[in-house]
Amino acid sequence: MEETKTLQMIFANAASGRVTISILDPREDLTAEIVGAAMNDIITANIINSTGGDLVSVIGARVVARQVTELVS
């Protein structure tokens, strides 16, 4: 069985849309404070461009774990 983890950082853009940035295999020692600060840095630096305009606020963040079991290969 293979497990992968992905950090999903969810932002709102200027058009009130959602933008999700996904990072595969995030560090195990991440905290809400670390991720929140990084997300605010991304917004402040204005380094992400979306079809709905600039990122304007943080909606949330989560780590998603996915397990895959091969039945036939």
MDTraj code that builds the backbone (N, CA, C; nanometers):
import mdtraj as md
import numpy as np

residues = "MET GLU GLU THR LYS THR LEU GLN MET ILE PHE ALA ASN ALA ALA SER GLY ARG VAL THR ILE SER ILE LEU ASP PRO ARG GLU ASP LEU THR ALA GLU ILE VAL GLY ALA ALA MET ASN ASP ILE ILE THR ALA ASN ILE ILE ASN SER THR GLY GLY ASP LEU VAL SER VAL ILE GLY ALA ARG VAL VAL ALA ARG GLN VAL THR GLU LEU VAL SER".split()
xyz = np.array([
    [0.0847, -0.1165, 0.0000],
    [0.0000, 0.0000, 0.0000],
    [0.0901, 0.1240, 0.0000],
    [0.0569, 0.2163, -0.0858],
    [0.1335, 0.3399, -0.0993],
    [0.0505, 0.4560, -0.0467],
    [0.1123, 0.5409, 0.0347],
    [0.0434, 0.6596, 0.0851],
    [0.1179, 0.7841, 0.0406],
    [0.0424, 0.8804, -0.0087],
    [0.1002, 1.0093, -0.0427],
    [0.0277, 1.1170, 0.0355],
    [0.0994, 1.2242, 0.0646],
    [0.0391, 1.3383, 0.1330],
    [0.0589, 1.4621, 0.0477],
    [-0.0415, 1.5480, 0.0495],
    [-0.0372, 1.6727, -0.0257],
    [-0.0855, 1.7854, 0.0641],
    [-0.0095, 1.8937, 0.0680],
    [-0.0529, 2.0154, 0.1361],
    [-0.1324, 2.0963, 0.0358],
    [-0.2558, 2.1312, 0.0700],
    [-0.3385, 2.2156, -0.0152],
    [-0.3585, 2.3489, 0.0552],
    [-0.3130, 2.4561, -0.0096],
    [-0.3316, 2.5912, 0.0422],
    [-0.4380, 2.6585, -0.0441],
    [-0.5450, 2.7043, 0.0191],
    [-0.6604, 2.7559, -0.0538],
    [-0.6728, 2.9060, -0.0291],
    [-0.6762, 2.9805, -0.1396],
    [-0.6831, 3.1264, -0.1350],
    [-0.8093, 3.1754, -0.2056],
    [-0.8483, 3.3000, -0.1756],
    [-0.9505, 3.3704, -0.2527],
    [-0.8783, 3.4678, -0.3439],
    [-0.9306, 3.4831, -0.4673],
    [-0.8710, 3.5812, -0.5568],
    [-0.9610, 3.7039, -0.5667],
    [-0.9193, 3.8015, -0.6461],
    [-0.9907, 3.9288, -0.6562],
    [-1.1328, 3.9126, -0.7091],
    [-1.1591, 3.8066, -0.7843],
    [-1.2923, 3.7825, -0.8394],
    [-1.3768, 3.6928, -0.7482],
    [-1.3338, 3.6761, -0.6245],
    [-1.4021, 3.5922, -0.5251],
    [-1.3995, 3.4439, -0.5618],
    [-1.3063, 3.4047, -0.6462],
    [-1.2889, 3.2634, -0.6802],
    [-1.1915, 3.1981, -0.5840],
    [-1.1810, 3.0677, -0.5953],
    [-1.0876, 2.9910, -0.5127],
    [-0.9687, 2.9473, -0.5962],
    [-0.8519, 2.9559, -0.5361],
    [-0.7282, 2.9112, -0.5989],
    [-0.6602, 2.8168, -0.5010],
    [-0.6293, 2.6963, -0.5448],
    [-0.5641, 2.5981, -0.4584],
    [-0.4242, 2.5706, -0.5105],
    [-0.3272, 2.5838, -0.4217],
    [-0.1892, 2.5483, -0.4522],
    [-0.1608, 2.4187, -0.3774],
    [-0.1183, 2.3152, -0.4509],
    [-0.0920, 2.1840, -0.3914],
    [0.0567, 2.1552, -0.3921],
    [0.1063, 2.1056, -0.2791],
    [0.2477, 2.0708, -0.2644],
    [0.2562, 1.9257, -0.2191],
    [0.3200, 1.8431, -0.3025],
    [0.3336, 1.7009, -0.2738],
    [0.4400, 1.6775, -0.1675],
    [0.4165, 1.5843, -0.0784],
    [0.5085, 1.5443, 0.0280],
    [0.5563, 1.6615, 0.1147],
    [0.4638, 1.7289, 0.1827],
    [0.5046, 1.8400, 0.2691],
    [0.5825, 1.7890, 0.3905],
    [0.6559, 1.8789, 0.4517],
    [0.7298, 1.8429, 0.5740],
    [0.6321, 1.7933, 0.6803],
    [0.6777, 1.7003, 0.7605],
    [0.5940, 1.6431, 0.8664],
    [0.5726, 1.7402, 0.9833],
    [0.6648, 1.8353, 1.0011],
    [0.6584, 1.9238, 1.1178],
    [0.5843, 2.0547, 1.0911],
    [0.5038, 2.0621, 0.9849],
    [0.4302, 2.1843, 0.9557],
    [0.3261, 2.2113, 1.0639],
    [0.3106, 2.3388, 1.0957],
    [0.2074, 2.3820, 1.1904],
    [0.1175, 2.4827, 1.1211],
    [0.0043, 2.5106, 1.1824],
    [-0.0873, 2.6114, 1.1285],
    [-0.0180, 2.7470, 1.1184],
    [0.0662, 2.7779, 1.2141],
    [0.1362, 2.9071, 1.2138],
    [0.2337, 2.9170, 1.0965],
    [0.3082, 2.8106, 1.0706],
    [0.4052, 2.8100, 0.9607],
    [0.3336, 2.8227, 0.8266],
    [0.2301, 2.7435, 0.8067],
    [0.1584, 2.7456, 0.6797],
    [0.0863, 2.8790, 0.6609],
    [0.0239, 2.9291, 0.7663],
    [-0.0454, 3.0573, 0.7576],
    [0.0495, 3.1707, 0.7226],
    [0.1674, 3.1714, 0.7842],
    [0.2669, 3.2749, 0.7545],
    [0.3140, 3.2639, 0.6100],
    [0.3355, 3.1425, 0.5618],
    [0.3782, 3.1227, 0.4220],
    [0.2698, 3.1706, 0.3256],
    [0.1450, 3.1417, 0.3577],
    [0.0355, 3.1849, 0.2713],
    [0.0255, 3.3369, 0.2675],
    [0.0417, 3.3999, 0.3826],
    [0.0388, 3.5465, 0.3858],
    [0.1562, 3.6055, 0.3084],
    [0.2723, 3.5403, 0.3153],
    [0.3885, 3.5848, 0.2374],
    [0.3608, 3.5749, 0.0874],
    [0.2932, 3.4684, 0.0449],
    [0.2584, 3.4512, -0.0966],
    [0.1663, 3.5642, -0.1424],
    [0.0670, 3.5978, -0.0590],
    [-0.0246, 3.7070, -0.0931],
    [0.0501, 3.8400, -0.0996],
    [0.1318, 3.8682, 0.0008],
    [0.2058, 3.9947, 0.0074],
    [0.3023, 4.0107, -0.1095],
    [0.3701, 3.9027, -0.1471],
    [0.4676, 3.9078, -0.2569],
    [0.3995, 3.9145, -0.3934],
    [0.2696, 3.8823, -0.3990],
    [0.1919, 3.8881, -0.5228],
    [0.2609, 3.8088, -0.6349],
    [0.2990, 3.6842, -0.6049],
    [0.3750, 3.6031, -0.7001],
    [0.2899, 3.5023, -0.7765],
    [0.1624, 3.4905, -0.7406],
    [0.0734, 3.3964, -0.8083],
    [-0.0306, 3.4755, -0.8875],
    [-0.0438, 3.4395, -1.0142],
    [-0.1418, 3.5044, -1.0998],
    [-0.2507, 3.4031, -1.1321],
    [-0.3755, 3.4403, -1.1113],
    [-0.4860, 3.3506, -1.1439],
    [-0.5776, 3.4200, -1.2445],
    [-0.6634, 3.3428, -1.3077],
    [-0.7553, 3.4008, -1.4054],
    [-0.8521, 3.4993, -1.3407],
    [-0.8713, 3.4873, -1.2108],
    [-0.9603, 3.5785, -1.1387],
    [-0.8863, 3.6925, -1.0720],
    [-0.7608, 3.7133, -1.1090],
    [-0.6842, 3.8239, -1.0525],
    [-0.5938, 3.7798, -0.9393],
    [-0.5419, 3.8783, -0.8692],
    [-0.4473, 3.8535, -0.7600],
    [-0.5117, 3.7757, -0.6459],
    [-0.4285, 3.7043, -0.5703],
    [-0.4751, 3.6399, -0.4476],
    [-0.4941, 3.7486, -0.3435],
    [-0.6081, 3.7457, -0.2737],
    [-0.6383, 3.8533, -0.1797],
    [-0.6538, 3.8087, -0.0349],
    [-0.6848, 3.6794, -0.0134],
    [-0.6997, 3.6341, 0.1252],
    [-0.6829, 3.4830, 0.1346],
    [-0.6612, 3.4397, 0.2581],
    [-0.6466, 3.2973, 0.2892],
    [-0.7842, 3.2405, 0.3215],
    [-0.8187, 3.1301, 0.2575],
    [-0.9420, 3.0585, 0.2918],
    [-0.9103, 2.9470, 0.3907],
    [-0.8024, 2.8716, 0.3635],
    [-0.7662, 2.7631, 0.4543],
    [-0.6540, 2.6802, 0.3979],
    [-0.6151, 2.5808, 0.4747],
    [-0.5096, 2.4881, 0.4312],
    [-0.5365, 2.3528, 0.4959],
    [-0.4930, 2.2486, 0.4267],
    [-0.5133, 2.1134, 0.4791],
    [-0.4087, 2.0201, 0.4206],
    [-0.3843, 1.9118, 0.4923],
    [-0.2993, 1.8047, 0.4411],
    [-0.3924, 1.6885, 0.4070],
    [-0.3848, 1.6448, 0.2827],
    [-0.4685, 1.5351, 0.2351],
    [-0.3801, 1.4118, 0.2208],
    [-0.4195, 1.3021, 0.2863],
    [-0.3464, 1.1753, 0.2760],
    [-0.4260, 1.0824, 0.1850],
    [-0.3548, 1.0166, 0.0951],
    [-0.4193, 0.9275, -0.0011],
    [-0.3479, 0.7931, 0.0021],
    [-0.4268, 0.6870, 0.0179],
    [-0.3706, 0.5524, 0.0179],
    [-0.4166, 0.4786, -0.1074],
    [-0.3214, 0.4140, -0.1731],
    [-0.3495, 0.3378, -0.2940],
    [-0.3061, 0.1941, -0.2693],
    [-0.3976, 0.1015, -0.2924],
    [-0.3674, -0.0405, -0.2821],
    [-0.3815, -0.1018, -0.4211],
    [-0.2712, -0.1527, -0.4742],
    [-0.2728, -0.2183, -0.6053],
    [-0.3394, -0.3543, -0.5905],
    [-0.4393, -0.3807, -0.6717],
    [-0.5052, -0.5110, -0.6704],
    [-0.4487, -0.6013, -0.7792],
    [-0.4257, -0.5454, -0.8959],
    [-0.3697, -0.6200, -1.0077],
    [-0.2676, -0.5292, -1.0740],
    [-0.1501, -0.5839, -1.0987],
    [-0.0499, -0.5012, -1.1672],
    [0.0241, -0.5804, -1.2730],
])
top = md.Topology()
chain = top.add_chain()
for i, resn in enumerate(residues, 1):
    res = top.add_residue(resn, chain, resSeq=i)
    for name in ("N", "CA", "C"):
        top.add_atom(name, md.element.get_by_symbol(name[0]), res)
traj = md.Trajectory(xyz[None], top)
